[in-house]
Amino acid sequence: MNRRMRILLVEDEPMFRKGLAKMIAGLNTVWEVCGEAENGEEAEQLVEQLCPDLVITDIRMPLMDGLELLQRVKAAHPDIEVIVITGYQDFQYAQSALRCGALDILVKPCSKQDICLVLDKAEAAAAVKRQQRGMEQWEEAQRLDNALREQFLRLPCRPDIAAVLQRRIYGTKLILLYIADYSPAHKQYVKKDIPLLQFAVLNIVGEMTREVQGDAGCLLIVETGCFALFVKDLAAEQERQLQSAIAGSLWSFLGLRTELQEAVAVTALEQLPDLYEERLGVWRSGAAFGGIPASSFSREEVEQSLPDGGSSRMKQQMIAEQLAELIREGNLKGLKECLEQLTEAVCASSPVVRKLEALSLVFALQQTARKHLESESDAGLLTARIERLHKCGSLKELRAWLAEAIEHLLEELAEWQNKYGGSSVAAAIRYMEEHYASKQLALADVAGQAHLSPAYFSHLLKKETGRSFVTLLIEMRMEKAKQLLAGTSLNVTEVASIVGYDLPNYFAKLFKQHCGLTPKEYRKQHQS
């Protein structure tokens, strides 16, 4: 599900703060109020405890005002956005908040439209920062992959990077694997297909390792045909099962025979080149390898055939997450537009890497389908796709190949929506019926039970019931309130609290809107 975005409200006027919290809770957004504070000093402590994504603070407060809080928050936590609330008389003063890093200013009294606009702005800012962090992580993974590869090949490494690599591999076991034959008789692979095949190997082995290890494993391509897999906390039998599964999958998916060495414990970077040369010395001496003589590769060809495993898979992960978010939102138009943009990006890439980029996109599609649409791995489909890809001789044929894979994803999405649309809403409604009395029950909580984004869940709920989340929740609470008023001697304040309302007057107002009677009038009519 989408991660819920957390807001810390800082306001010394309790009624305004409570009203703002209720307004935010009633919006169909990913935002929730995770905490409230009366002044900047209290807020500063809560920021450390709650780690909010957004702080909405009044500008004038006792002990520590909003401007000082803003400066302290941005200094300690640059990624946390801050929105400042001000009255008209303080507007000039509040403008200085923008120069100190505030995302925006809210002027009292704040309407629902005002709140929606600034929350949309904050969500967009958070999305940009997530994308930036993703790119930084991708670049860092690429640097570390290259540095670890260089360790196997006895190339120099900066001490600070070596220290990072040492922590990364300490306590792991190393499994070296290599492709024994890149030109099996039953396949029509040629030398130019080797980059595609190696990229496919990285994805297949990486996915299998993640199923066993999560993110604890590390997979690296060292040289053409030679791969290093670091595993952690696996028993000997699990290691043998993983090795057997890898060999079997690469044969069934790609028709490639794979040799895997027994796992060896690793405690220091200095071990890597000796282990590598000892176990793959025959190939490194220049013997024929993979059915193609090693000497037939130029330096440029070797470098081109070495996709960056970690960074490529991270890029795929970023694409898969982007697609998954659109699926959870039910944004079919946005999903199609995103897929069109990704297709154009592939087609605009250099001819040297275009097929690799295309295969990377298709692996991202498959990852999305498996994780979010309950799609099963299909060895035959993957094999056929790779065989067709290496036969694509023109950009038009590559476009057609991508279009076929995208259409397959959209068909799987349609099947998934038909299967789960109604049942997800039914499950969410049952959850609401069980938890309607919770004062903290929010749209995001209920949407999470359906494994959908709040926005898409709201769309499905309206389609299935004709009512919004807020309307349906009020109806549930009012029906229970009617039972309590008619069947118990509890006073109105007690009934309000039981069905989820802190403020009896607010409860009474909603009850009259719903039933046409005040709570006391309803009790008088229905108690015998």
C-alpha positions as CSV (number, residue, x, y, z in Angstrom):
1,M,0.0,0.0,0.0
2,N,1.0,3.6,-0.3
3,R,2.9,4.9,2.7
4,R,0.7,7.2,4.8
5,M,2.1,10.7,5.1
6,R,2.3,12.0,8.6
7,I,1.5,15.5,9.9
8,L,2.5,17.2,13.2
9,L,0.1,20.0,14.0
10,V,1.5,22.8,16.2
11,E,-1.1,25.4,17.3
12,D,-1.7,27.0,20.8
13,E,-5.5,27.4,20.2
14,P,-7.0,24.0,21.0
15,M,-10.3,24.5,19.2
16,F,-8.6,25.6,16.0
17,R,-6.1,22.7,16.2
18,K,-8.8,20.1,16.8
19,G,-10.8,21.5,13.9
20,L,-7.9,21.4,11.6
21,A,-7.2,17.8,12.6
22,K,-10.8,16.8,11.9
23,M,-10.7,18.6,8.5
24,I,-7.6,16.7,7.5
25,A,-9.0,13.4,8.7
26,G,-12.0,13.9,6.5
27,L,-10.1,14.5,3.3
28,N,-9.5,11.8,0.7
29,T,-5.7,12.1,0.9
30,V,-2.7,10.0,2.0
31,W,-2.2,12.4,5.0
32,E,-2.9,11.7,8.6
33,V,-2.3,13.7,11.8
34,C,0.2,11.8,13.8
35,G,0.6,14.3,16.7
36,E,-0.4,17.7,18.1
37,A,1.6,20.2,20.1
38,E,0.8,23.5,21.8
39,N,4.1,25.3,21.3
40,G,7.4,25.0,19.5
41,E,9.3,23.4,22.4
42,E,6.8,20.6,22.6
43,A,6.8,20.3,18.8
44,E,10.6,20.0,18.6
45,Q,10.5,17.0,20.9
46,L,7.6,15.4,19.0
47,V,9.5,15.8,15.7
48,E,12.3,13.6,17.1
49,Q,9.8,11.0,18.4
50,L,7.3,10.9,15.5
51,C,9.4,11.7,12.4
52,P,6.6,13.4,10.5
53,D,6.7,14.2,6.8
54,L,5.1,17.6,7.4
55,V,4.8,20.1,10.2
56,I,2.0,22.6,10.1
57,T,2.7,25.3,12.7
58,D,1.2,28.6,13.8
59,I,3.6,31.5,13.5
60,R,2.8,33.1,17.0
61,M,3.0,30.8,20.0
62,P,4.4,31.0,23.5
63,L,7.8,29.5,24.5
64,M,9.0,29.0,20.9
65,D,7.3,30.6,17.9
66,G,6.7,29.0,14.5
67,L,9.6,30.8,12.8
68,E,12.1,29.5,15.3
69,L,10.6,26.0,15.1
70,L,10.8,26.1,11.3
71,Q,14.5,27.0,11.5
72,R,15.3,24.3,14.0
73,V,13.4,21.6,12.1
74,K,14.9,22.4,8.7
75,A,18.4,22.5,10.3
76,A,18.0,19.0,11.9
77,H,15.7,17.4,9.3
78,P,15.9,19.0,5.9
79,D,13.5,16.5,4.3
80,I,10.6,17.5,6.6
81,E,8.4,20.1,5.0
82,V,7.0,22.9,7.1
83,I,3.8,25.0,6.4
84,V,3.3,28.1,8.5
85,I,-0.2,29.3,9.6
86,T,-0.7,33.0,10.1
87,G,-3.3,35.7,10.6
88,Y,-3.6,38.6,8.2
89,Q,-1.9,40.9,10.7
90,D,1.2,38.7,10.7
91,F,1.3,38.1,7.0
92,Q,4.4,40.2,6.4
93,Y,6.2,38.5,9.3
94,A,5.2,35.0,8.0
95,Q,6.7,35.8,4.6
96,S,10.1,35.6,6.2
97,A,9.2,31.9,6.8
98,L,9.4,31.3,3.1
99,R,13.0,32.6,3.1
100,C,13.8,30.2,5.9
101,G,12.6,27.2,4.0
102,A,8.8,27.0,4.6
103,L,7.0,25.2,1.8
104,D,4.0,27.5,2.0
105,I,1.8,29.8,4.1
106,L,-1.8,29.3,5.3
107,V,-3.8,32.3,6.3
108,K,-6.5,32.0,8.9
109,P,-9.3,31.1,8.6
110,C,-8.3,28.1,6.5
111,S,-10.8,26.5,4.2
112,K,-10.9,22.9,3.1
113,Q,-9.7,24.0,-0.3
114,D,-6.8,25.8,1.2
115,I,-5.8,22.7,3.1
116,C,-6.1,20.5,0.1
117,L,-3.9,22.8,-2.0
118,V,-1.1,22.9,0.5
119,L,-1.3,19.1,1.2
120,D,-1.2,18.4,-2.6
121,K,1.9,20.7,-2.8
122,A,3.5,18.9,0.2
123,E,2.8,15.5,-1.4
124,A,4.3,16.6,-4.7
125,A,7.4,18.0,-2.9
126,A,7.7,14.6,-1.0
127,A,7.5,12.8,-4.4
128,V,10.3,14.9,-5.8
129,K,12.5,14.2,-2.8
130,R,11.7,10.4,-3.0
131,Q,12.8,10.5,-6.7
132,Q,16.0,12.4,-5.8
133,R,16.8,9.9,-3.1
134,G,16.1,7.0,-5.5
135,M,18.5,8.5,-8.0
136,E,21.1,9.0,-5.4
137,Q,20.7,5.4,-4.2
138,W,20.9,4.2,-7.8
139,E,24.2,6.2,-8.4
140,E,25.6,4.9,-5.1
141,A,24.7,1.3,-6.0
142,Q,26.5,1.8,-9.3
143,R,29.6,3.1,-7.6
144,L,29.7,0.3,-5.1
145,D,29.1,-2.4,-7.8
146,N,32.1,-1.0,-9.8
147,A,34.3,-0.8,-6.7
148,L,33.4,-4.4,-5.6
149,R,34.1,-5.7,-9.1
150,E,37.5,-3.9,-9.0
151,Q,38.3,-5.7,-5.8
152,F,38.0,-9.1,-7.5
153,L,40.3,-7.8,-10.3
154,R,43.0,-6.5,-7.9
155,L,42.4,-2.9,-8.9
156,P,43.0,0.0,-6.3
157,C,40.1,1.3,-4.2
158,R,39.7,4.4,-2.1
159,P,40.0,3.6,1.7
160,D,36.6,5.1,2.5
161,I,34.8,3.0,-0.2
162,A,36.8,-0.1,0.8
163,A,35.5,0.4,4.4
164,V,31.9,0.4,3.1
165,L,32.5,-2.7,1.0
166,Q,34.1,-4.5,4.0
167,R,31.0,-3.9,6.0
168,R,28.9,-5.0,3.1
169,I,30.5,-8.4,2.6
170,Y,31.6,-9.2,6.2
171,G,30.0,-12.4,7.5
172,T,28.7,-13.4,4.1
173,K,29.4,-16.5,2.0
174,L,30.5,-16.1,-1.6
175,I,29.1,-18.3,-4.4
176,L,30.9,-17.9,-7.7
177,L,28.9,-18.9,-10.8
178,Y,29.6,-18.8,-14.4
179,I,27.8,-19.5,-17.7
180,A,29.4,-22.7,-19.1
181,D,27.9,-22.2,-22.6
182,Y,26.5,-19.0,-24.2
183,S,25.8,-20.8,-27.5
184,P,23.8,-24.0,-26.7
185,A,22.9,-26.0,-29.7
186,H,19.1,-25.7,-29.0
187,K,19.3,-21.9,-29.0
188,Q,20.1,-19.4,-31.7
189,Y,22.1,-17.0,-29.6
190,V,25.0,-15.0,-31.1
191,K,27.7,-13.0,-29.5
192,K,25.7,-9.7,-29.6
193,D,23.1,-11.4,-27.4
194,I,25.5,-11.9,-24.5
195,P,24.7,-8.6,-22.8
196,L,21.0,-9.4,-22.9
197,L,21.6,-12.9,-21.6
198,Q,23.8,-11.6,-18.8
199,F,21.3,-9.0,-17.8
200,A,18.6,-11.7,-17.8
201,V,20.8,-13.9,-15.5
202,L,21.3,-11.0,-13.1
203,N,17.5,-10.5,-12.8
204,I,16.6,-14.1,-12.5
205,V,19.3,-14.9,-9.9
206,G,18.6,-11.6,-8.1
207,E,14.9,-12.3,-7.8
208,M,15.5,-15.8,-6.6
209,T,18.0,-14.6,-4.0
210,R,15.6,-11.9,-2.8
211,E,12.9,-14.5,-2.2
212,V,15.2,-16.3,0.2
213,Q,17.2,-13.4,1.6
214,G,15.2,-10.3,1.1
215,D,17.6,-7.5,0.6
216,A,20.4,-9.2,2.5
217,G,22.0,-10.8,-0.5
218,C,24.3,-9.1,-3.0
219,L,24.7,-10.1,-6.7
220,L,27.5,-8.8,-8.9
221,I,28.7,-9.5,-12.4
222,V,32.6,-9.6,-12.3
223,E,33.5,-10.3,-15.9
224,T,31.8,-11.7,-19.0
225,G,30.0,-14.8,-17.8
226,C,31.3,-14.7,-14.3
227,F,29.0,-13.7,-11.4
228,A,29.6,-13.3,-7.6
229,L,26.7,-14.0,-5.3
230,F,27.0,-13.0,-1.6
231,V,24.5,-14.7,0.7
232,K,24.0,-14.3,4.5
233,D,22.6,-16.4,7.3
234,L,21.7,-19.4,5.1
235,A,22.1,-23.0,6.4
236,A,24.1,-25.4,4.2
237,E,21.0,-27.1,3.0
238,Q,19.4,-23.7,2.0
239,E,22.6,-22.8,0.1
240,R,22.4,-26.1,-1.9
241,Q,18.7,-25.6,-2.6
242,L,19.3,-22.1,-3.8
243,Q,22.2,-23.2,-6.0
244,S,20.1,-26.0,-7.5
245,A,17.2,-23.7,-8.1
246,I,19.5,-21.1,-9.8
247,A,20.9,-23.7,-12.2
248,G,17.5,-25.1,-12.9
249,S,15.9,-21.8,-13.6
250,L,18.6,-20.5,-15.9
251,W,18.3,-23.7,-17.9
252,S,14.5,-23.5,-18.1
253,F,14.3,-19.8,-18.6
254,L,17.3,-19.2,-20.9
255,G,18.6,-22.6,-21.9
256,L,22.0,-21.8,-20.3
257,R,24.1,-24.3,-18.4
258,T,25.5,-22.8,-15.2
259,E,28.4,-23.9,-13.1
260,L,28.2,-22.9,-9.4
261,Q,31.1,-23.2,-6.9
262,E,30.5,-24.3,-3.3
263,A,29.8,-21.3,-0.9
264,V,32.9,-20.0,0.9
265,A,32.8,-17.8,4.1
266,V,34.2,-14.3,3.5
267,T,35.5,-12.0,6.3
268,A,37.8,-9.6,4.4
269,L,38.0,-7.9,1.0
270,E,41.5,-9.2,0.6
271,Q,40.1,-12.7,0.2
272,L,38.1,-11.9,-3.0
273,P,40.8,-11.9,-5.7
274,D,42.5,-15.0,-4.4
275,L,39.2,-16.9,-4.3
276,Y,38.2,-15.6,-7.7
277,E,41.5,-16.5,-9.4
278,E,41.7,-19.9,-7.7
279,R,38.2,-21.0,-8.7
280,L,38.1,-19.4,-12.2
281,G,41.8,-19.6,-13.1
282,V,41.1,-21.8,-16.1
283,W,38.9,-19.2,-17.8
284,R,41.2,-16.3,-16.8
285,S,44.2,-18.0,-18.4
286,G,42.5,-17.4,-21.8
287,A,40.8,-20.8,-22.4
288,A,37.7,-21.0,-24.4
289,F,34.7,-19.9,-22.3
290,G,31.0,-20.0,-22.7
291,G,31.3,-21.7,-26.1
292,I,33.1,-18.5,-27.4
293,P,36.8,-18.0,-27.1
294,A,37.6,-15.3,-24.5
295,S,40.2,-13.9,-26.8
296,S,37.5,-13.0,-29.4
297,F,36.2,-10.2,-27.1
298,S,37.7,-6.7,-27.5
299,R,38.1,-4.6,-24.4
300,E,35.1,-2.4,-25.5
301,E,32.9,-5.5,-26.1
302,V,33.7,-6.9,-22.6
303,E,32.9,-3.5,-21.0
304,Q,29.6,-3.3,-22.9
305,S,28.6,-6.8,-21.9
306,L,28.9,-5.9,-18.2
307,P,25.6,-4.3,-17.1
308,D,25.7,-2.9,-13.5
309,G,23.7,-5.4,-11.6
310,G,22.8,-3.6,-8.4
311,S,22.1,-0.2,-10.1
312,S,20.1,-1.8,-12.9
313,R,17.9,-3.7,-10.5
314,M,17.5,-0.6,-8.4
315,K,16.3,1.3,-11.5
316,Q,13.9,-1.5,-12.2
317,Q,12.7,-1.3,-8.6
318,M,12.0,2.4,-9.0
319,I,10.0,1.8,-12.2
320,A,8.1,-1.0,-10.6
321,E,7.2,1.2,-7.6
322,Q,6.0,4.0,-9.9
323,L,3.8,1.5,-11.8
324,A,2.5,0.0,-8.5
325,E,1.5,3.4,-7.2
326,L,-0.6,4.1,-10.3
327,I,-2.2,0.7,-10.0
328,R,-3.1,1.2,-6.4
329,E,-4.6,4.5,-7.3
330,G,-6.7,2.9,-10.0
331,N,-5.2,5.5,-12.4
332,L,-5.4,3.6,-15.6
333,K,-4.9,6.7,-17.7
334,G,-1.8,7.7,-15.8
335,L,-0.5,4.1,-16.0
336,K,-0.8,4.1,-19.7
337,E,0.8,7.5,-20.0
338,C,3.7,6.3,-17.8
339,L,4.2,3.2,-19.9
340,E,4.2,5.3,-23.1
341,Q,6.9,7.6,-21.6
342,L,9.0,4.6,-20.5
343,T,8.7,3.1,-24.0
344,E,9.8,6.4,-25.6
345,A,12.7,6.6,-23.2
346,V,13.9,3.1,-24.2
347,C,13.5,3.9,-27.9
348,A,15.4,7.2,-27.5
349,S,18.4,5.4,-25.8
350,S,21.6,4.6,-27.6
351,P,21.4,1.7,-30.0
352,V,24.2,0.0,-28.0
353,V,22.1,-0.3,-24.9
354,R,18.5,-0.1,-26.3
355,K,17.8,-3.8,-26.0
356,L,19.1,-3.9,-22.5
357,E,16.9,-1.0,-21.6
358,A,13.9,-2.7,-23.2
359,L,14.6,-5.9,-21.3
360,S,15.0,-4.0,-18.0
361,L,11.6,-2.4,-18.5
362,V,10.0,-5.7,-19.2
363,F,11.5,-7.2,-16.0
364,A,10.0,-4.2,-14.1
365,L,6.6,-5.0,-15.6
366,Q,7.0,-8.7,-14.6
367,Q,8.0,-7.6,-11.1
368,T,5.0,-5.4,-10.8
369,A,2.7,-8.1,-12.0
370,R,4.1,-10.7,-9.6
371,K,4.0,-8.4,-6.5
372,H,0.7,-6.6,-7.1
373,L,-1.4,-8.6,-9.5
374,E,-0.7,-12.1,-8.3
375,S,1.0,-13.1,-11.5
376,E,2.9,-16.4,-11.6
377,S,6.4,-16.7,-13.1
378,D,6.2,-18.2,-16.6
379,A,9.4,-19.7,-17.8
380,G,8.0,-20.2,-21.3
381,L,6.9,-16.6,-21.6
382,L,10.2,-15.2,-20.5
383,T,12.2,-17.5,-22.8
384,A,10.0,-16.6,-25.8
385,R,10.3,-12.9,-25.0
386,I,14.1,-13.0,-24.9
387,E,14.3,-15.0,-28.1
388,R,12.0,-12.6,-29.9
389,L,14.0,-9.6,-28.5
390,H,17.3,-10.7,-29.8
391,K,15.7,-11.1,-33.3
392,C,14.4,-7.5,-33.3
393,G,16.4,-5.8,-36.0
394,S,14.7,-2.4,-36.1
395,L,13.2,0.2,-33.8
396,K,9.7,-0.6,-35.1
397,E,10.1,-4.3,-34.2
398,L,11.4,-3.3,-30.7
399,R,8.4,-1.0,-30.2
400,A,6.1,-3.9,-31.1
401,W,7.9,-6.2,-28.7
402,L,7.5,-3.7,-25.9
403,A,3.8,-3.1,-26.8
404,E,3.1,-6.8,-26.5
405,A,4.6,-6.9,-23.0
406,I,2.7,-3.8,-21.9
407,E,-0.6,-5.2,-23.3
408,H,0.0,-8.4,-21.3
409,L,0.4,-6.3,-18.1
410,L,-2.8,-4.4,-18.8
411,E,-4.7,-7.6,-19.4
412,E,-3.4,-9.0,-16.0
413,L,-4.5,-5.7,-14.4
414,A,-8.0,-6.0,-15.8
415,E,-8.3,-9.6,-14.5
416,W,-7.0,-8.5,-11.0
417,Q,-9.5,-5.6,-10.9
418,N,-12.4,-7.9,-11.8
419,K,-11.4,-10.4,-9.2
420,Y,-10.8,-8.0,-6.3
421,G,-12.7,-4.8,-6.9
422,G,-15.9,-5.7,-5.0
423,S,-14.4,-8.1,-2.5
424,S,-11.8,-5.5,-1.4
425,V,-14.5,-3.0,-0.7
426,A,-16.6,-5.5,1.2
427,A,-13.6,-6.4,3.4
428,A,-12.9,-2.8,4.0
429,I,-16.6,-2.1,5.0
430,R,-16.4,-5.1,7.5
431,Y,-13.3,-3.5,9.0
432,M,-15.1,-0.2,9.3
433,E,-18.0,-1.9,11.1
434,E,-15.6,-3.5,13.6
435,H,-13.5,-0.3,14.2
436,Y,-16.0,2.6,13.6
437,A,-15.7,3.6,17.3
438,S,-12.0,4.4,17.0
439,K,-11.5,8.1,17.2
440,Q,-8.3,7.7,15.1
441,L,-10.0,5.7,12.3
442,A,-8.9,7.3,9.0
443,L,-9.4,6.7,5.3
444,A,-5.8,5.5,4.9
445,D,-6.4,2.8,7.6
446,V,-9.4,1.4,5.8
447,A,-7.8,1.6,2.4
448,G,-4.8,-0.3,3.7
449,Q,-7.1,-3.2,4.7
450,A,-8.0,-3.4,1.0
451,H,-4.3,-3.0,-0.1
452,L,-5.4,0.1,-2.1
453,S,-4.4,3.7,-2.1
454,P,-6.9,6.0,-0.3
455,A,-7.8,7.7,-3.6
456,Y,-8.5,4.5,-5.4
457,F,-10.4,3.0,-2.5
458,S,-12.6,6.1,-2.3
459,H,-13.4,5.7,-6.0
460,L,-14.3,2.0,-5.5
461,L,-16.3,2.7,-2.3
462,K,-18.3,5.4,-4.1
463,K,-18.9,3.1,-7.1
464,E,-20.0,0.2,-4.9
465,T,-22.1,2.0,-2.2
466,G,-22.8,5.4,-3.6
467,R,-21.3,7.0,-0.5
468,S,-18.0,8.5,0.5
469,F,-15.9,7.2,3.3
470,V,-16.8,10.0,5.7
471,T,-20.6,9.6,4.9
472,L,-20.5,5.8,5.4
473,L,-18.5,6.2,8.7
474,I,-21.0,8.7,10.0
475,E,-23.9,6.5,9.1
476,M,-22.3,3.5,11.0
477,R,-21.7,5.7,14.0
478,M,-25.2,7.2,14.0
479,E,-26.9,3.7,13.7
480,K,-24.9,2.5,16.8
481,A,-25.8,5.8,18.6
482,K,-29.5,5.2,17.9
483,Q,-29.2,1.7,19.5
484,L,-27.5,3.1,22.6
485,L,-29.9,6.0,23.0
486,A,-32.9,3.7,22.7
487,G,-31.6,0.8,24.7
488,T,-29.4,2.2,27.4
489,S,-29.5,5.0,30.0
490,L,-26.1,6.4,28.9
491,N,-26.1,10.2,28.6
492,V,-25.4,11.9,25.3
493,T,-21.7,12.6,26.2
494,E,-21.1,8.9,26.9
495,V,-22.8,7.8,23.8
496,A,-20.8,10.3,21.7
497,S,-17.6,9.0,23.2
498,I,-18.5,5.3,22.6
499,V,-19.2,5.9,18.9
500,G,-16.0,7.9,18.3
501,Y,-16.7,11.6,19.0
502,D,-14.8,13.7,21.6
503,L,-17.1,16.7,21.3
504,P,-20.8,16.1,22.4
505,N,-22.0,19.2,20.6
506,Y,-20.4,18.1,17.3
507,F,-22.0,14.6,17.8
508,A,-25.4,16.1,18.5
509,K,-25.2,18.3,15.3
510,L,-24.3,15.3,13.1
511,F,-27.0,13.2,14.8
512,K,-29.7,15.7,14.0
513,Q,-28.5,16.0,10.4
514,H,-28.7,12.3,10.1
515,C,-31.9,11.5,12.0
516,G,-33.8,14.8,11.9
517,L,-34.0,14.7,15.7
518,T,-31.7,15.7,18.5
519,P,-30.3,12.8,20.6
520,K,-32.6,13.6,23.5
521,E,-35.6,13.9,21.1
522,Y,-34.7,10.5,19.6
523,R,-34.4,8.9,23.0
524,K,-37.8,10.3,24.1
525,Q,-39.5,8.8,21.1
526,H,-37.9,5.4,21.2
527,Q,-37.5,4.5,24.8
528,S,-40.5,2.8,26.3
